[in-house]
Amino acid sequence: MKQIKNSYHLFYYASLSFLIFPIVAIINGSLPMWHLVLILLFILAYLYLVIKGLGKYHLLAWFYMLGYILFMCLTFNIGIIWYFFYTTNLLVYRFHDPFKHYRPISFLLAISFLNSYQLWFGQNIEETLFTIFVSIFMLSFYFISLRIQNEEKQKAEIEQKNAYINVLMAENERNRIGRDLHDTLGHVFAMMTIKSELALKQLEKGETALVEKELKELHQMSKESMSEVRSIINNLKFRTVIEELETIENLFELANIALTIDNQLNLDNLSPVIQSTLTMLIRELTNNIIKHSHAKNCRISLYREKDIKLIVEDDGVGFSTLKGDELSSIKDRLSLVNGNLKITSLKQPTRIQIALKEGIKS
């Protein structure tokens, strides 16, 4: 059976100091000497689970701990109910069991049994109320700790997925650059190699006029290649809306978010300024959805209604309230052009509407 990785936290061992109470009871005669054997077995069972985790005797160790706590509560002192913290610590910090696992179920059954016993057979109302209070406190600690751990786990998974998406975006960009360079310069360099070899042969034959012709063609090809390289560099800074939407479709597929695109614009007729602005707006809004919204569905709408309209909506967590500083980077970008942003629905769905006039803000 697979072993659970353990970091041996100090608090596992520091909590053993509370076992001094039954030991003191043995010393002063409140408990018989043979109880010392039960205490030592409890310590061994606890340490076994801390160190070995899912070892060969983990079932025996776990149920012995529960049995010891119940036995001591019923026969010695109800205050031993606090020892259930040994089991909650193991559940939360050691095993990370799902709720339907036998350990959480047996833990809850043990606490339920103790409370039922006190309610039906308890002779002291104060002990009964004490049992109920400690049980509520213990269960609250368990469920709150479990919730915090699940949130941290989900956060770590989201960060890991975002990191993977960022790597994929960089990889796609590198591939695109590689294809552009290969398609643009590959045949040019091949042709330049052939022409330079031809010029060398012609030079050996003394055909200077032909050599001059080849060199002029090489010079022209190098100038054209420089121009094409500049064009590639400029294209790295500018992506069309269509290219951005294709990239976003792939990213949303990786993030398991269903994406619907409703485009009613003729994107090819848009000016470079509008294309660039829309591309950056769509990129930032969709990145926010992937990284923060926990959405399952998203819709992007592009249409013209006097102005160019971009509407992005999703079914994620949305906004609880509006403070005025939401999407500040997008608002800053829109302040440079004739554009405005409105959040028309806070959640279910979250809807963000952007209106963009064609032309640069004067």
Residue pairs with C-beta under 8 A, 6 or more apart in sequence:
1 54
2 54
3 52
3 53
3 54
3 55
4 53
4 54
4 94
4 95
6 50
6 51
6 53
6 94
8 50
8 51
9 93
11 89
12 50
12 89
12 94
13 50
15 85
15 86
15 89
16 43
16 46
18 82
18 83
19 39
19 42
19 43
21 79
21 80
22 31
22 35
22 39
22 72
22 76
22 80
23 36
23 39
25 31
25 35
25 76
25 77
26 32
26 33
26 35
26 36
26 39
30 76
31 76
38 68
38 71
41 64
41 68
42 64
42 65
42 68
44 61
45 60
45 61
45 62
45 64
45 65
45 68
46 61
46 65
46 86
46 90
48 55
48 57
48 58
48 61
49 58
49 61
49 62
49 65
49 90
49 94
50 90
50 94
52 58
53 94
53 95
55 61
62 87
62 103
62 106
63 106
65 86
65 87
66 87
66 106
66 107
66 110
68 83
69 80
69 81
69 83
69 84
69 86
69 87
69 110
70 110
70 113
70 114
72 80
72 83
73 80
73 81
73 114
74 114
74 117
78 118
78 127
78 130
78 131
79 130
81 114
81 130
81 131
81 134
81 135
81 138
82 134
84 107
84 110
84 111
84 138
85 138
85 141
87 103
87 107
88 107
88 138
88 141
88 142
88 145
90 103
91 97
91 103
91 104
91 107
91 142
91 146
92 142
92 145
92 146
92 149
93 145
95 101
95 103
96 149
97 103
97 104
98 104
99 146
107 142
108 139
111 135
111 138
111 139
114 131
114 135
115 131
115 132
115 135
118 127
118 128
118 131
118 132
119 128
122 128
122 131
158 291
161 254
161 255
162 290
162 291
164 254
165 251
165 254
165 255
165 290
168 250
168 251
168 254
169 247
169 251
172 247
172 250
173 236
177 232
177 236
180 232
180 235
181 232
184 225
184 228
184 229
184 232
185 225
185 228
185 229
188 221
188 224
188 225
188 228
191 221
192 218
192 221
192 222
195 214
195 217
195 218
195 221
196 214
196 218
198 214
199 210
199 211
199 214
199 215
199 218
202 210
202 211
202 214
203 211
238 272
238 275
238 276
239 276
239 279
240 267
240 275
240 279
241 267
241 270
241 275
241 278
241 279
241 282
241 302
242 267
243 279
244 279
244 282
244 283
245 261
245 263
245 282
245 300
248 259
248 282
248 283
248 286
248 300
249 259
249 261
251 286
251 290
252 258
252 259
252 286
252 290
252 298
253 259
255 290
256 296
257 289
257 290
257 295
257 296
257 297
257 298
257 314
258 296
258 297
258 298
259 297
259 298
259 299
259 300
260 297
260 298
260 299
260 300
261 299
261 300
261 302
262 299
262 300
262 301
262 302
262 303
263 300
263 301
263 302
263 303
264 301
264 302
264 303
264 304
265 302
265 303
265 304
265 308
267 275
267 302
270 278
270 308
270 358
271 358
273 337
273 360
274 308
274 356
274 358
277 333
277 337
277 339
277 356
278 302
278 308
278 310
278 356
280 333
281 310
281 330
281 333
281 334
281 354
282 300
282 310
282 312
284 329
284 330
285 312
285 327
285 330
285 352
286 298
286 300
286 312
288 327
289 295
289 298
289 312
289 314
289 316
292 316
292 317
293 314
293 316
293 317
293 318
293 350
294 316
294 317
295 314
295 315
295 316
295 350
296 315
296 316
297 314
297 315
298 312
298 313
298 314
298 315
299 311
299 312
299 313
299 314
299 349
300 310
300 311
300 312
301 309
301 310
301 311
301 312
302 308
302 309
302 310
303 309
307 355
307 356
307 357
308 355
308 356
308 357
308 358
309 353
309 354
309 355
309 356
310 353
310 354
310 356
311 351
311 352
311 353
311 354
312 351
312 352
313 345
313 349
313 350
313 351
313 352
314 349
314 350
315 348
315 349
315 350
316 347
316 350
317 347
318 345
318 346
318 347
318 348
318 349
318 350
319 326
319 343
319 346
319 347
319 350
320 346
320 347
321 346
322 343
322 346
326 343
327 341
327 343
327 352
330 341
330 354
331 341
334 340
334 341
334 354
334 356
335 361
336 361
337 356
337 357
337 360
337 361
338 356
338 357
338 358
338 359
338 360
338 361
339 354
339 355
339 356
339 357
340 354
340 355
341 352
341 353
341 354
342 352
342 353
342 354
342 355
343 350
343 351
343 352
343 353
344 351
344 352
344 353
345 351
